[in-house]
Amino acid sequence: MAAKFLSLYDQSRERDLLKHGRFYVAAGVIWAAAMLIGMAVFGINWGIDFAGGMEMQIKLEQKAEPQRIRAALERLGFEKHQVQQYGGEADNEWLVRVERVAAVTPEQLKAIEAALGAALGADSKVDFDPRLGDRFHLSAAIADSGADVVALQAALQEQQQKIVTAITTVPDVTLRKTRGPDGQLTTEGAVVRDEPYQGRVLYTVMLQGVADRVAKGLTAEIGTLEVRRVDFVDATVAEELKTDGVIALILSLALILIYVAVRFDMFFAPGAVIALLHDPLGALAVYVVGRMEFDLPSVAALLTTVGYSISHTIVIYDRVRSTMPASPPGGLDNATVRKVVNDAVNHTLNRTINTTLTVLFTSGAIWVLGHGSLRAFAACLTVGCAIGAYSSAFMAPTFYLWLRERFYQAPTEDKRGLTREDRARGVV
């Protein structure tokens, strides 16, 4: 007894799926253009990786569910946050990531400038960037001690102590404190200096900002905790991550163009790459319309979308190449080529539907049940894979037909009577 398999699409019936190819392409282009316009108008909701932020490793004395920690962070005013268990469940340790917010108000900044000006002189300059959150740069003059290195170091230490003393006089502003080797909290390392240059010294002053606010807030909401580690992603690193993400996407598309051109021919490659450009742009709807946070896992989701899409496209292209009849001396007419391409889409559509649904069932469940960056990753993958299946089945073949009908030249025979297409198909 022959086994029966469920078929969502009856490929035995001949359908002209590419009859409205121009409509398919126009719809895809309009969707991608709308996402570009939306990105320019509304922007991207950048996550902590690209906007800068703070990561804390904490150990709680009592058990707490991640939902409770997330709710506490939201009540503290951190809309962008990530909570992840660290180590085993018995360790009760968590990684908490929050966006970077300014540690001082404009009024406090003026008070800091006045205090430092009184301590170091009117020529001292404070450079505070709100994107850096809990640190600022200070430029101060230093007396020239000539070749006396000992005197210079003494002057630098004295100036550094003046900075610490001046900032501690400003109300509600505290230098960052760390736990020393003896277990006591100290401001050691809160003021870091560069080497003197042309009579001036550049200091980096770190305040007890976001980390302290999170620690105190979680302690009040959940209970006693111990801060094990604090790391920061500043604005410069965030910009570098943005650039690296864009470069990764561009390189992947360029390499795919080369691969398709080598494996098939230049009539196939543009359609594949244009469809691939459409897929990540279309998947941006999750971040432009859904306002989900765009972080490093989102870049991975976009690259995964590109991978799924090119996989579907290669299957269709391979079917076209393997079923294309031998070209007569005058070349194949457009009607024959169109029928071959349409049959290839028909015969592979079941595979495209089944593999896409397999991904969508999993990613869709994570989208509904997941949290944080995992949920955004699943949402991008769900939308991207659906759009990728559409572009592979309808947009890429339409571009191939359009290019071939307008720019194809009938092959010439070589001395053995073989055409270029014969040789491409392995005829010897």
DOVO-288063 format. One line per 5 residues: their letters; for each residue x, y, z of N, C-alpha, C. Coordinates in pm, whole numbers, plus 50000, padded with zeros to 5 digits. Layout:
a	X Y Z X Y Z X Y Z; ... .
end
This chain:
maakf	50086 49881 50000 50000 50000 50000 50089 50123 50000; 50068 50209 49906 50152 50328 49891 50117 50429 50001; 50222 50490 50054 50200 50591 50158 50149 50719 50095; 50059 50787 50166 50005 50914 50118 50066 51027 50200; 50111 51127 50129 50172 51241 50194 50083 51364 50176 .
lslyd	50076 51444 50280 49996 51565 50273 50066 51665 50182; 49994 51716 50085 50047 51814 49992 49962 51940 50000; 50024 52048 50040 49951 52174 50053 49930 52243 49919; 50006 52202 49821 49994 52263 49689 49997 52152 49584; 49897 52150 49499 49887 52047 49394 49970 52091 49274 .
qsrer	50090 52032 49262 50179 52073 49155 50150 52000 49024; 50055 51906 49027 50021 51836 48903 49940 51925 48810; 49872 52024 48866 49797 52118 48783 49889 52228 48734; 49884 52255 48607 49970 52360 48551 49908 52497 48579; 49984 52580 48644 49940 52716 48674 50047 52813 48627 .
dllkh	50005 52922 48574 50099 53025 48531 50124 53118 48650; 50213 53074 48739 50238 53150 48860 50309 53283 48835; 50378 53292 48724 50454 53414 48694 50379 53505 48598; 50250 53477 48577 50171 53560 48486 50167 53704 48534; 50156 53721 48665 50151 53857 48723 50284 53891 48791 .
grfyv	50394 53852 48725 50525 53875 48783 50555 54020 48813; 50510 54111 48725 50535 54252 48749 50464 54301 48875; 50346 54247 48898 50273 54284 49020 50349 54235 49144; 50401 54112 49138 50476 54058 49252 50598 54145 49282; 50668 54183 49176 50788 54264 49196 50751 54403 49249 .
aagvi	50645 54462 49192 50603 54595 49237 50562 54594 49383; 50489 54489 49424 50447 54479 49564 50568 54467 49656; 50668 54386 49616 50787 54372 49697 50867 54500 49707; 50880 54570 49594 50955 54696 49594 50885 54801 49680; 50752 54808 49670 50676 54905 49749 50693 54876 49899 .
waaam	50687 54748 49936 50705 54709 50077 50842 54749 50128; 50946 54718 50050 51083 54752 50093 51101 54903 50100; 51046 54977 50001 51058 55123 50002 50985 55182 50122; 50869 55125 50156 50794 55174 50273 50875 55156 50400; 50948 55045 50411 51030 55024 50529 51146 55123 50535 .
ligma	51205 55153 50419 51312 55253 50415 51261 55390 50457; 51144 55428 50406 51086 55557 50442 51051 55559 50591; 50991 55449 50640 50958 55441 50782 51081 55449 50870; 51191 55388 50825 51316 55393 50901 51369 55536 50906; 51355 55610 50793 51404 55748 50789 51316 55841 50872 .
vfgin	51185 55815 50874 51091 55904 50944 51084 55871 51093; 51063 55743 51124 51042 55703 51264 51169 55651 51331; 51269 55614 51250 51393 55562 51306 51381 55419 51354; 51492 55367 51402 51498 55231 51455 51506 55239 51607; 51435 55150 51671 51440 55142 51817 51566 55064 51856 .
wgidf	51680 55134 51860 51807 55068 51884 51812 55006 52023; 51861 54885 52029 51877 54816 52156 52003 54861 52229; 52031 54795 52340 52144 54834 52424 52276 54818 52350; 52286 54715 52264 52411 54691 52192 52449 54809 52104; 52350 54875 52044 52376 54982 51948 52352 55122 52006 .
aggme	52285 55131 52119 52260 55261 52180 52350 55286 52300; 52421 55184 52345 52502 55196 52465 52423 55156 52587; 52490 55102 52686 52419 55059 52805 52513 55002 52908; 52454 54938 53007 52529 54886 53120 52486 54741 53146; 52583 54656 53180 52556 54517 53214 52609 54489 53354 .
mqikl	52522 54433 53439 52559 54398 53576 52541 54249 53598; 52635 54189 53666 52618 54052 53713 52588 54060 53862; 52469 54014 53900 52427 54025 54040 52394 53887 54096; 52406 53876 54226 52370 53753 54298 52264 53790 54402; 52147 53730 54389 52038 53757 54481 52043 53659 54599 .
eqkae	52005 53708 54716 52001 53621 54833 51878 53531 54831; 51770 53579 54771 51649 53498 54764 51610 53474 54620; 51536 53366 54598 51496 53329 54464 51403 53436 54405; 51418 53457 54273 51332 53554 54204 51314 53510 54060; 51195 53524 54009 51166 53493 53870 51212 53607 53781 .
pqrir	51254 53576 53657 51298 53683 53568 51189 53788 53542; 51061 53744 53540 50953 53840 53519 50948 53944 53631; 50981 53900 53751 50980 53995 53864 51092 54097 53851; 51209 54052 53804 51321 54144 53786 51289 54243 53674; 51230 54193 53565 51193 54282 53454 51092 54387 53498 .
aaler	50994 54345 53575 50892 54439 53623 50956 54546 53712; 51053 54505 53795 51121 54601 53881 51200 54703 53798; 51267 54657 53694 51343 54748 53608 51251 54846 53536; 51134 54799 53493 51038 54889 53428 50989 54996 53525; 50965 54959 53650 50921 55057 53748 51032 55157 53781 .
lgfek	51158 55115 53762 51270 55208 53783 51291 55302 53665; 51215 55281 53556 51224 55371 53441 51310 55321 53328; 51354 55194 53332 51437 55140 53225 51349 55060 53130; 51304 55126 53023 51219 55059 52925 51297 54954 52846; 51423 54984 52816 51507 54889 52745 51590 54811 52848 .
hqvqq	51565 54682 52856 51638 54601 52953 51638 54456 52907; 51734 54382 52956 51745 54238 52930 51784 54169 53060; 51720 54057 53086 51749 53980 53208 51776 53836 53167; 51889 53785 53211 51930 53650 53172 51994 53580 53291; 51958 53453 53311 52016 53376 53421 52163 53346 53391 .
yggea	52246 53356 53493 52389 53335 53477 52430 53216 53562; 52487 53115 53495 52528 52995 53568 52410 52905 53597; 52426 52817 53696 52321 52724 53733 52209 52790 53810; 52096 52721 53814 51980 52777 53884 52008 52793 54033; 52087 52703 54089 52117 52711 54232 52204 52831 54267 .
dnewl	52280 52884 54168 52367 52999 54193 52287 53126 54217; 52168 53134 54157 52081 53251 54173 52153 53379 54129; 52226 53370 54019 52295 53487 53964 52229 53525 53832; 52231 53656 53804 52162 53709 53686 52249 53813 53617; 52235 53819 53485 52292 53929 53407 52179 54026 53375 .
vrver	52196 54148 53418 52096 54253 53397 52157 54360 53307; 52093 54384 53195 52142 54487 53101 52035 54593 53088; 52074 54718 53100 51981 54830 53087 52043 54936 52999; 51957 55022 52946 52004 55132 52862 52083 55231 52945; 52166 55305 52877 52247 55407 52945 52166 55536 52953 .
vaavt	52155 55592 53072 52086 55719 53092 52182 55815 53160; 52155 55942 53145 52242 56044 53203 52238 56036 53354; 52356 56038 53416 52365 56024 53562 52347 56158 53632; 52358 56269 53559 52346 56401 53621 52247 56484 53541; 52180 56572 53611 52088 56667 53548 52167 56789 53502 .
peqlk	52108 56874 53416 52178 56997 53374 52217 57085 53493; 52133 57089 53596 52165 57170 53714 52286 57112 53787; 52288 56980 53800 52402 56916 53867 52530 56935 53786; 52519 56933 53654 52637 56954 53570 52695 57094 53590; 52608 57195 53603 52656 57331 53629 52725 57339 53764 .
aieaa	52671 57269 53863 52734 57268 53996 52871 57200 53991; 52882 57092 53912 53011 57023 53897 53113 57116 53831; 53071 57186 53725 53163 57278 53656 53210 57388 53750; 53119 57441 53833 53156 57548 53926 53255 57497 54032; 53229 57377 54085 53317 57321 54188 53455 57292 54133 .
lgaal	53461 57234 54012 53591 57205 53952 53664 57331 53912; 53590 57432 53866 53653 57559 53832 53716 57625 53953; 53648 57617 54069 53703 57675 54192 53825 57598 54240; 53829 57467 54217 53940 57385 54266 54059 57385 54172; 54035 57390 54040 54144 57374 53944 54175 57501 53864 .
gadsk	54088 57598 53871 54109 57718 53792 54002 57733 53685; 53981 57854 53640 53875 57884 53544 53899 57822 53407; 54025 57783 53377 54055 57728 53245 54026 57578 53235; 53978 57518 53343 53940 57377 53336 53811 57364 53255; 53802 57258 53177 53687 57240 53087 53625 57103 53110 .
vdfdp	53492 57101 53125 53416 56978 53144 53343 56945 53015; 53360 56824 52967 53294 56778 52845 53205 56659 52880; 53073 56684 52882 52977 56580 52920 52887 56548 52802; 52885 56420 52764 52797 56372 52658 52689 56285 52724; 52560 56326 52715 52454 56245 52780 52453 56100 52734 .
rlgdr	52502 56073 52611 52503 55935 52563 52598 55847 52642; 52699 55911 52705 52794 55835 52786 52737 55802 52923; 52630 55871 52960 52555 55836 53079 52619 55877 53209; 52715 55801 53257 52764 55821 53393 52912 55857 53399; 52960 55926 53298 53100 55969 53300 53114 56098 53220 .
fhlsa	53218 56172 53249 53247 56291 53170 53398 56309 53164; 53442 56390 53070 53585 56419 53053 53616 56558 53108; 53732 56569 53163 53776 56695 53223 53917 56727 53174; 53934 56847 53123 54066 56893 53079 54113 57002 53175; 54233 56982 53232 54286 57077 53331 54432 57105 53302 .
aiads	54476 57226 53338 54616 57265 53318 54701 57207 53430; 54827 57179 53398 54923 57127 53495 55052 57204 53482; 55111 57242 53594 55234 57320 53590 55348 57237 53533; 55434 57303 53452 55549 57236 53392 55659 57221 53496; 55695 57096 53525 55798 57069 53626 55933 57040 53563 .
gadvv	55943 57065 53433 56069 57040 53365 56099 56892 53357; 56221 56855 53392 56263 56715 53385 56240 56641 53516; 56180 56708 53614 56159 56646 53745 56033 56558 53739; 56053 56430 53713 55940 56337 53698 55869 56318 53832; 55944 56314 53940 55884 56294 54073 55791 56409 54107 .
alqaa	55836 56532 54079 55752 56650 54107 55626 56649 54021; 55640 56604 53896 55523 56599 53807 55421 56499 53858; 55465 56381 53901 55372 56281 53952 55304 56329 54079; 55378 56399 54164 55319 56453 54287 55212 56557 54253; 55241 56642 54153 55143 56743 54112 55018 56679 54054 .
lqeqq	55036 56573 53975 54922 56504 53916 54835 56439 54024; 54899 56376 54124 54823 56313 54231 54747 56417 54312; 54811 56531 54335 54744 56638 54410 54624 56691 54332; 54642 56708 54201 54531 56756 54118 54417 56654 54113; 54453 56529 54105 54351 56424 54102 54272 56423 54233 .
qkivt	54339 56444 54346 54271 56447 54475 54178 56568 54483; 54220 56681 54424 54133 56799 54422 54004 56771 54346; 54016 56696 54236 53896 56661 54158 53801 56578 54240; 53856 56478 54311 53771 56392 54395 53703 56474 54504; 53776 56562 54568 53720 56643 54676 53614 56738 54625 .
aittv	53639 56800 54508 53544 56897 54453 53411 56830 54417; 53418 56711 54359 53294 56644 54316 53214 56596 54436; 53280 56555 54542 53207 56508 54661 53130 56621 54729; 53162 56746 54698 53089 56859 54757 52960 56890 54684; 52940 56834 54566 52819 56860 54487 52707 56772 54540 .
pdvtl	52591 56829 54575 52481 56749 54630 52430 56645 54530; 52399 56525 54579 52338 56416 54501 52426 56366 54386; 52555 56397 54389 52649 56346 54290 52756 56266 54363; 52773 56140 54321 52867 56050 54389 52959 55985 54288; 53086 55978 54322 53181 55907 54237 53155 55757 54243 .
rktrg	53192 55687 54136 53172 55544 54133 53257 55477 54241; 53194 55382 54309 53264 55309 54414 53278 55164 54374; 53395 55110 54399 53421 54968 54374 53472 54904 54502; 53461 54772 54506 53505 54701 54626 53653 54666 54614; 53733 54714 54708 53876 54692 54705 53915 54554 54753 .
pdgql	54047 54525 54755 54094 54393 54801 54054 54361 54943; 54036 54466 55026 53998 54443 55166 53848 54428 55183; 53773 54435 55071 53628 54420 55078 53553 54548 55104; 53624 54660 55122 53561 54788 55149 53537 54864 55018; 53429 54945 55019 53399 55027 54902 53494 55147 54898 .
ttega	53545 55177 54779 53638 55286 54763 53616 55355 54629; 53655 55483 54622 53646 55558 54497 53773 55543 54413; 53860 55453 54452 53983 55428 54377 53949 55387 54233; 54003 55457 54137 53976 55426 53998 53860 55502 53939; 53792 55585 54020 53680 55664 53967 53729 55780 53882 .
vvrde	53851 55827 53906 53909 55935 53826 54035 55880 53759; 54032 55873 53627 54144 55816 53550 54202 55927 53463; 54334 55934 53458 54397 56041 53380 54483 55985 53269; 54496 56067 53164 54590 56038 53056 54724 56104 53088; 54822 56077 53006 54952 56141 53024 54943 56290 52987 .
pyqgr	55013 56377 53060 55009 56520 53028 55057 56546 52886; 54993 56646 52821 55031 56682 52684 55016 56832 52668; 55128 56896 52636 55132 57041 52615 55070 57117 52732; 55106 57076 52852 55064 57148 52971 54923 57122 53018; 54857 57020 52962 54720 56990 53005 54706 56838 53025 .
vlytv	54609 56803 53109 54583 56663 53139 54434 56636 53115; 54406 56524 53052 54268 56483 53028 54230 56375 53129; 54123 56401 53203 54073 56307 53303 53940 56249 53257; 53915 56125 53294 53784 56064 53278 53729 56041 53418; 53615 56104 53447 53554 56097 53579 53429 56010 53569 .
mlqgv	53425 55902 53647 53312 55808 53643 53228 55824 53768; 53098 55843 53745 53006 55868 53855 52929 55741 53891; 52879 55742 54012 52797 55631 54059 52657 55654 54005; 52635 55608 53881 52511 55641 53813 52416 55525 53800; 52409 55469 53678 52308 55369 53646 52324 55244 53732 .
adrva	52449 55197 53749 52470 55074 53826 52419 55089 53968; 52447 55202 54029 52402 55224 54165 52250 55234 54172; 52192 55300 54072 52046 55315 54068 51978 55179 54053; 52033 55094 53967 51976 54961 53948 51991 54878 54074; 52111 54881 54134 52136 54799 54254 52043 54840 54368 .
kglta	52030 54971 54391 51943 55016 54500 51797 54984 54471; 51757 55002 54343 51618 54975 54308 51582 54829 54322; 51669 54740 54273 51642 54597 54285 51646 54550 54430; 51734 54610 54509 51739 54575 54651 51607 54609 54720; 51553 54726 54687 51426 54768 54747 51310 54684 54698 .
eigtl	51314 54641 54572 51202 54567 54513 51208 54417 54544; 51329 54360 54541 51342 54215 54548 51409 54167 54676; 51512 54238 54717 51584 54196 54837 51734 54219 54821; 51809 54179 54920 51954 54201 54923 52021 54131 54806; 52116 54201 54745 52190 54144 54634 52336 54187 54643 .
evrrv	52419 54115 54570 52562 54146 54560 52596 54172 54415; 52659 54286 54389 52702 54320 54253 52837 54255 54228; 52841 54161 54136 52964 54088 54108 53051 54158 54003; 52985 54220 53906 53060 54280 53794 52973 54385 53727; 53038 54492 53677 52969 54597 53604 53050 54629 53478 .
dfvda	52987 54620 53362 53051 54655 53234 52964 54757 53162; 53029 54834 53074 52957 54939 53001 52985 54928 52852; 52884 54963 52772 52901 54978 52627 52883 55126 52598; 52992 55195 52564 52980 55339 52541 52935 55369 52399; 52914 55497 52370 52858 55538 52242 52951 55503 52127 .
tvaee	53083 55511 52148 53177 55481 52040 53169 55335 52000; 53168 55246 52099 53157 55103 52070 53024 55072 52002; 52918 55138 52047 52786 55116 51987 52786 55154 51839; 52849 55265 51805 52857 55305 51665 52938 55206 51583; 53046 55154 51642 53126 55053 51572 53045 54927 51546 .
lktdg	52962 54888 51642 52878 54770 51624 52776 54792 51512; 52722 54913 51503 52630 54943 51392 52701 54926 51258; 52820 54985 51249 52896 54977 51124 52930 54833 51089; 52972 54755 51188 53005 54615 51163 52884 54536 51115; 52767 54566 51171 52645 54497 51129 52611 54526 50984 .
viali	52623 54652 50943 52595 54689 50804 52696 54623 50710; 52823 54623 50749 52927 54561 50666 52900 54411 50650; 52856 54346 50757 52827 54202 50750 52717 54174 50649; 52613 54256 50648 52504 54237 50552 52551 54261 50408; 52629 54368 50388 52677 54400 50253 52769 54291 50200 .
lslal	52860 54243 50285 52952 54138 50242 52878 54009 50208; 52778 53975 50288 52704 53852 50260 52632 53861 50126; 52574 53977 50095 52505 53993 49966 52605 53991 49850; 52722 54054 49868 52822 54056 49761 52874 53915 49732; 52900 53838 49837 52950 53701 49817 52844 53612 49752 .
iliyv	52717 53634 49788 52610 53557 49725 52600 53590 49577; 52616 53718 49542 52615 53758 49401 52723 53684 49322; 52843 53679 49379 52954 53611 49312 52926 53462 49300; 52874 53402 49408 52847 53257 49408 52743 53221 49301; 52632 53295 49295 52527 53264 49198 52577 53287 49056 .
avrfd	52656 53394 49036 52708 53422 48903 52801 53310 48855; 52882 53255 48946 52974 53148 48908 52900 53017 48888; 52805 52987 48976 52735 52859 48966 52638 52856 48849; 52573 52967 48821 52476 52971 48712 52528 53064 48602; 52468 53182 48588 52522 53283 48497 52470 53418 48544 .
mffap	52512 53523 48473 52479 53657 48518 52333 53692 48500; 52255 53611 48428 52111 53636 48420 52041 53593 48549; 52097 53495 48618 52038 53449 48743 52076 53540 48861; 52201 53584 48866 52254 53651 48985 52179 53780 49023; 52150 53873 48931 52083 53997 48975 51949 53972 49041 .
gavia	51871 53879 48986 51742 53851 49047 51755 53800 49189; 51856 53713 49212 51877 53660 49346 51916 53770 49444; 52005 53859 49402 52053 53964 49492 51945 54069 49517; 51868 54105 49415 51760 54203 49435 51656 54146 49531; 51624 54018 49515 51531 53955 49609 51590 53953 49750 .
llhdp	51720 53930 49760 51784 53928 49892 51788 54066 49956; 51805 54170 49875 51798 54306 49928 51659 54336 49983; 51560 54280 49914 51421 54301 49956 51391 54234 50090; 51451 54118 50115 51416 54039 50234 51453 54108 50365; 51580 54149 50387 51610 54217 50514 51538 54350 50529 .
lgala	51517 54421 50417 51442 54547 50425 51298 54520 50467; 51239 54415 50411 51103 54380 50449 51092 54337 50593; 51194 54263 50641 51192 54217 50780 51207 54332 50880; 51255 54448 50833 51267 54563 50923 51133 54611 50974; 51022 54560 50917 50890 54597 50966 50876 54566 51115 .
vyvvg	50945 54462 51161 50940 54425 51302 50991 54539 51389; 51091 54612 51339 51154 54718 51417 51096 54856 51386; 51052 54877 51261 50996 55006 51223 50851 55017 51268; 50772 54915 51239 50629 54916 51273 50606 54860 51414; 50669 54746 51443 50650 54684 51574 50727 54749 51686 .
rmefd	50825 54837 51653 50907 54910 51749 50980 54818 51846; 51016 54698 51801 51099 54610 51883 51243 54661 51882; 51318 54621 51981 51457 54667 51991 51545 54595 51891; 51629 54673 51822 51723 54617 51726 51858 54604 51795; 51904 54479 51813 52031 54454 51881 52112 54353 51799 .
lpsva	52219 54302 51857 52305 54209 51783 52233 54082 51739; 52148 54020 51823 52072 53906 51771 51984 53940 51652; 51944 54065 51640 51864 54107 51524 51946 54100 51396; 52074 54135 51405 52162 54122 51287 52173 53975 51248; 52185 53887 51347 52189 53743 51319 52059 53697 51253 .
alltt	51945 53753 51297 51816 53716 51238 51809 53759 51092; 51860 53879 51061 51859 53926 50922 51948 53839 50834; 52066 53802 50885 52156 53716 50808 52096 53576 50790; 52025 53527 50892 51957 53398 50879 51847 53406 50774; 51776 53518 50771 51674 53540 50668 51734 53534 50529 .
vgysi	51849 53599 50512 51917 53595 50383 51955 53451 50347; 52001 53375 50444 52038 53236 50417 51921 53150 50374; 51807 53162 50443 51689 53087 50405 51643 53126 50265; 51645 53255 50236 51595 53303 50107 51681 53251 49992; 51812 53260 50006 51898 53215 49896 51888 53064 49879 .
shtiv	51861 52992 49988 51842 52847 49976 51723 52814 49887; 51610 52882 49910 51492 52861 49825 51522 52901 49680; 51591 53013 49664 51620 53062 49529 51709 52965 49452; 51811 52911 49519 51903 52818 49452 51829 52692 49408; 51735 52643 49489 51659 52524 49451 51581 52550 49322 .
iydrv	51517 52666 49313 51440 52699 49193 51532 52716 49072; 51641 52790 49092 51737 52811 48982 51795 52678 48934; 51825 52589 49028 51882 52460 48991 51782 52378 48908; 51653 52386 48945 51551 52316 48867 51541 52377 48726; 51551 52508 48715 51548 52573 48584 51665 52525 48499 .
rstmp	51783 52522 48556 51901 52484 48480 51895 52337 48437; 51847 52249 48525 51845 52107 48493 51735 52069 48395; 51629 52147 48387 51517 52114 48296 51518 52197 48169; 51610 52290 48158 51616 52372 48037 51659 52284 47920; 51579 52278 47811 51617 52195 47696 51740 52249 47625 .
asppg	51802 52163 47546 51919 52204 47470 51881 52315 47373; 51968 52412 47362 51938 52528 47278 51966 52498 47132; 51867 52523 47045 51892 52507 46901 51984 52617 46851; 52029 52608 46726 52121 52710 46675 52069 52853 46691; 51939 52873 46678 51885 53008 46690 51852 53048 46831 .
gldna	51874 52957 46928 51842 52987 47066 51698 52953 47100; 51669 52935 47229 51534 52906 47274 51448 53031 47269; 51322 53013 47230 51232 53129 47228 51187 53160 47371; 51138 53283 47391 51101 53329 47524 50986 53248 47584; 50892 53204 47501 50779 53126 47552 50826 52995 47614 .
tvrkv	50923 52929 47550 50976 52804 47604 51047 52827 47737; 51129 52931 47742 51202 52963 47866 51105 52997 47977; 51002 53074 47945 50904 53111 48047 50833 52987 48103; 50801 52892 48014 50734 52769 48060 50826 52688 48150; 50953 52679 48115 51049 52605 48198 51059 52668 48336 .
vndav	51071 52800 48342 51083 52869 48470 50956 52854 48551; 50841 52868 48485 50714 52854 48557 50696 52712 48612; 50735 52611 48534 50729 52473 48582 50822 52451 48701; 50940 52514 48696 51035 52500 48807 50977 52556 48936; 50910 52670 48927 50847 52728 49046 50735 52638 49095 .
nhtln	50653 52587 49002 50543 52496 49038 50593 52372 49110; 50697 52311 49057 50745 52184 49109 50823 52197 49240; 50866 52316 49272 50941 52335 49397 50860 52411 49502; 50739 52452 49467 50661 52534 49560 50622 52456 49685; 50594 52326 49669 50562 52246 49788 50678 52245 49886 .
rtint	50799 52228 49833 50917 52229 49919 50932 52365 49988; 50914 52472 49912 50925 52606 49969 50825 52627 50081; 50701 52585 50057 50596 52602 50158 50627 52519 50283; 50664 52393 50264 50688 52305 50379 50806 52350 50464; 50918 52383 50399 51035 52426 50477 51010 52558 50546 .
tltvl	50935 52647 50480 50905 52777 50542 50813 52759 50662; 50711 52677 50649 50621 52654 50761 50691 52589 50879; 50787 52501 50849 50863 52438 50958 50933 52543 51043; 50992 52641 50975 51059 52749 51047 50957 52838 51118; 50849 52870 51050 50751 52963 51107 50683 52907 51231 .
ftsga	50658 52776 51234 50596 52717 51352 50684 52737 51475; 50815 52716 51457 50908 52729 51570 50930 52875 51608; 50966 52956 51508 50994 53097 51537 50870 53170 51584; 50753 53133 51529 50629 53196 51572 50598 53167 51718; 50624 53043 51762 50600 53008 51902 50693 53087 51995 .
iwvlg	50820 53102 51954 50914 53180 52036 50872 53327 52037; 50823 53376 51924 50776 53515 51915 50664 53538 52017; 50571 53445 52027 50457 53462 52116 50496 53442 52262; 50581 53344 52290 50610 53307 52428 50741 53364 52481; 50829 53412 52392 50961 53459 52435 50957 53598 52496 .
hgslr	51074 53642 52542 51089 53774 52604 51217 53838 52553; 51220 53971 52560 51342 54047 52532 51395 54027 52392; 51530 54016 52383 51596 54006 52254 51561 53876 52183; 51531 53769 52259 51492 53643 52197 51360 53658 52121; 51269 53734 52176 51140 53757 52110 51158 53839 51983 .
afaac	51242 53942 51988 51268 54023 51869 51336 53939 51760; 51430 53853 51801 51497 53764 51705 51396 53675 51635; 51305 53613 51713 51206 53524 51655 51109 53598 51565; 51071 53720 51604 50979 53798 51521 51042 53834 51387; 51168 53875 51391 51239 53909 51266 51254 53786 51178 .
ltvgc	51285 53672 51239 51302 53549 51162 51170 53505 51100; 51061 53521 51174 50929 53482 51122 50891 53566 51001; 50898 53696 51016 50862 53786 50906 50960 53770 50790; 51088 53762 50821 51189 53753 50716 51179 53625 50635; 51153 53512 50700 51142 53385 50627 51018 53383 50537 .
aigay	50908 53440 50585 50787 53447 50503 50811 53535 50381; 50874 53649 50401 50904 53739 50289 51007 53676 50197; 51105 53604 50255 51207 53539 50173 51149 53432 50083; 51051 53356 50133 50986 53255 50049 50911 53322 49934; 50848 53434 49961 50776 53508 49857 50871 53559 49749 .
ssafm	50981 53621 49791 51074 53678 49693 51144 53570 49612; 51175 53456 49676 51243 53348 49605 51153 53285 49499; 51025 53266 49533 50934 53196 49442 50880 53285 49332; 50870 53414 49356 50803 53500 49258 50888 53616 49206; 50968 53678 49292 51044 53794 49248 51169 53753 49170 .
aptfy	51250 53661 49228 51376 53623 49163 51353 53561 49024; 51259 53466 49006 51235 53413 48872 51185 53518 48774; 51105 53613 48822 51056 53721 48734 51171 53807 48685; 51266 53839 48773 51382 53917 48731 51466 53839 48629; 51479 53708 48651 51555 53627 48556 51491 53632 48417 .
lwlre	51360 53615 48411 51291 53619 48281 51305 53756 48216; 51293 53861 48295 51303 53997 48240 51441 54022 48180; 51546 53982 48250 51682 54002 48200 51707 53917 48075; 51662 53792 48078 51689 53703 47965 51615 53748 47840; 51490 53793 47854 51413 53835 47739 51469 53961 47674 .
rfyqa	51542 54041 47750 51591 54168 47696 51739 54166 47656; 51817 54084 47722 51961 54092 47699 52024 53962 47651; 51944 53856 47636 52002 53728 47596 52036 53728 47448; 52153 53674 47417 52195 53656 47278 52213 53507 47252; 52161 53462 47138 52170 53319 47105 52316 53275 47102 .
ptedk	52348 53160 47163 52487 53112 47166 52534 53068 47028; 52662 53078 47009 52722 53031 46885 52782 52894 46906; 52790 52814 46799 52844 52680 46809 52996 52683 46804; 53061 52596 46880 53206 52586 46872 53241 52480 46768; 53365 52447 46755 53413 52356 46652 53355 52215 46669 .
rgltr	53316 52177 46789 53262 52044 46811 53110 52044 46797; 53051 52160 46766 52907 52168 46751 52833 52185 46882; 52907 52222 46991 52844 52241 47121 52824 52389 47148; 52711 52423 47202 52684 52561 47238 52736 52588 47379; 52734 52714 47417 52776 52750 47554 52685 52687 47657 .
edrar	52555 52681 47627 52461 52618 47719 52486 52470 47734; 52526 52403 47620 52559 52260 47627 52676 52239 47724; 52778 52321 47707 52894 52305 47793 52860 52334 47938; 52771 52432 47960 52729 52465 48097 52655 52349 48160; 52583 52271 48077 52507 52157 48127 52591 52029 48136 .
gvv	52719 52040 48102 52809 51925 48116 52821 51838 47995; 52767 51881 47879 52779 51801 47758 52921 51812 47705; 52983 51697 47672 53120 51697 47622 53126 51627 47488 .
end
